[in-house]
């Protein structure tokens, strides 16, 4: 790991009050670095970013392409909530990303949130979210929220369609600028979630969501289910309506929509 770089050299407006940035040139994984800081007592709002990740990962341990020019960011959060409720923060992050990315893109580019943890541009993945937590009782525990945004580059050989901000004509898709725009919106949504619960986040996420009401295939560890994406439940679970009208709650899985959007 290369030592911390000057956080002020990344450009952009100041971070919201209470957020502190640790900027590195190279790390194995920003999530791993943030987890180490969290275990050492780092406060809520501690951020870790790097120009290059050598072993970035997404959900279920999948490799995350990490070339210089993209944003790799992890945040230490201490929500004082049980792990099941803290998982709702991934939806807050998706809303924050969807809101902030529009400021970098030409008018008319379609931005969407894909359950459970992706943000899409024109149906292709531009950003992913990885939430990792420690402590089950909500007291003194933490959540590390990892976010990867394809600012200038995207993988050509991914098992799902992928894209970047630059590929859609983004203005100044500099990682530091995207970071600050995102953290500003994330701060807003964490405050709302803390004060008002999940419902405002849920409503906002549904406003960006792709696939609601349409056919969906959900791949679980031991089975594959097909049905209709009926709704987002009040705790963030996908409500899958199976043939016959029975609804099943899905908390984790890979989804493939009838629109052709690939799983992730």
Secondary structure, 3 states (H helix, E strand, C coil): CCCEECHHHHCCCCCCCCCEEEEEEEECCHHHHHHHHHHCCCCCCEEEEEEEECCCECHHHCECCCCCCCEEEEEEECCCCCHHHHCCHHHHHHHHHHHHHHHHCCCCCCEEEECCCEEEECCEEEEEEEEEEECCCCCCCEEEEEEEECCCCCCCCCCCCECCCHHHCCCCCCHHHHHHHHHHHHHHHHHHHHHHCCHHHHHHHHHHECCCCCEEEEECCCCEEEEEEEEECCCCCEEEEECCCCEEEECCCEEEECCCCCCC
